[in-house]
Amino acid sequence: MANQLTVSQIADKLGEPPQRIAYIIRKFRIKAVQRIGLIRLFDERQVKAIQQGLYGIQIRRGI
């Protein structure tokens, strides 16, 4: 569980707003590795996929 992160932790790690991280998760239908109640946990492989999704958004915006 030490390598699993919540949406907020991923947002802090990538320097993005949590809403943007949640959007990428919904858009690419990334499933949580584990759930604890309402909290979803994601592993490092999924964090890399989320980061790639964010990169795709930035490219399209021309940032």
Backbone torsions as a table, in degrees:
resi	resn	phi	psi	omega
1	MET	NA	-15.7	-177.5
2	ALA	-64.8	-28.6	-178.1
3	ASN	-93.3	7.6	-179.0
4	GLN	-102.8	138.0	-175.2
5	LEU	-123.1	150.9	173.5
6	THR	-85.3	171.6	178.2
7	VAL	-58.7	-43.4	179.6
8	SER	-64.1	-39.8	178.5
9	GLN	-67.0	-38.6	176.5
10	ILE	-63.6	-42.9	179.5
11	ALA	-60.3	-44.1	178.0
12	ASP	-63.0	-43.2	-178.2
13	LYS	-63.9	-39.7	-176.6
14	LEU	-93.4	-6.6	179.1
15	GLY	69.7	36.1	-179.2
16	GLU	-123.5	159.2	175.5
17	PRO	-68.8	145.1	179.5
18	PRO	-57.4	-31.6	-179.8
19	GLN	-64.1	-37.3	179.5
20	ARG	-68.6	-39.1	177.3
21	ILE	-63.9	-45.0	179.0
22	ALA	-61.5	-37.5	178.4
23	TYR	-62.6	-45.2	179.5
24	ILE	-63.2	-41.1	178.8
25	ILE	-61.2	-43.6	178.1
26	ARG	-67.9	-44.9	-175.7
27	LYS	-60.6	-44.5	-177.8
28	PHE	-95.7	5.3	177.5
29	ARG	51.0	50.7	178.7
30	ILE	-80.3	120.6	-178.8
31	LYS	-86.5	140.4	178.2
32	ALA	-68.7	144.6	176.6
33	VAL	-70.4	-37.8	-177.3
34	GLN	-149.0	151.4	175.2
35	ARG	-125.1	138.8	173.0
36	ILE	-124.9	97.5	-173.6
37	GLY	65.5	-122.1	178.8
38	LEU	-88.9	-9.9	-175.6
39	ILE	-83.2	127.5	177.1
40	ARG	-100.2	139.0	179.7
41	LEU	-117.2	137.2	-177.9
42	PHE	-124.0	146.8	179.7
43	ASP	-93.9	178.0	-174.8
44	GLU	-62.5	-35.1	179.0
45	ARG	-62.6	-40.7	178.6
46	GLN	-71.0	-35.2	176.9
47	VAL	-61.4	-39.4	177.4
48	LYS	-64.5	-39.2	177.3
49	ALA	-64.7	-40.8	177.7
50	ILE	-63.6	-42.4	179.5
51	GLN	-62.4	-40.8	177.3
52	GLN	-64.5	-38.1	176.5
53	GLY	-63.1	-40.5	176.7
54	LEU	-64.8	-39.6	179.5
55	TYR	-62.7	-40.3	177.9
56	GLY	-62.4	-38.7	177.9
57	ILE	-65.1	-43.9	-178.8
58	GLN	-65.2	-36.7	178.9
59	ILE	-64.6	-45.2	-179.1
60	ARG	-65.0	-32.7	179.7
61	ARG	-78.1	-15.8	-178.9
62	GLY	82.1	22.2	-179.2
63	ILE	-83.0	NA	NA
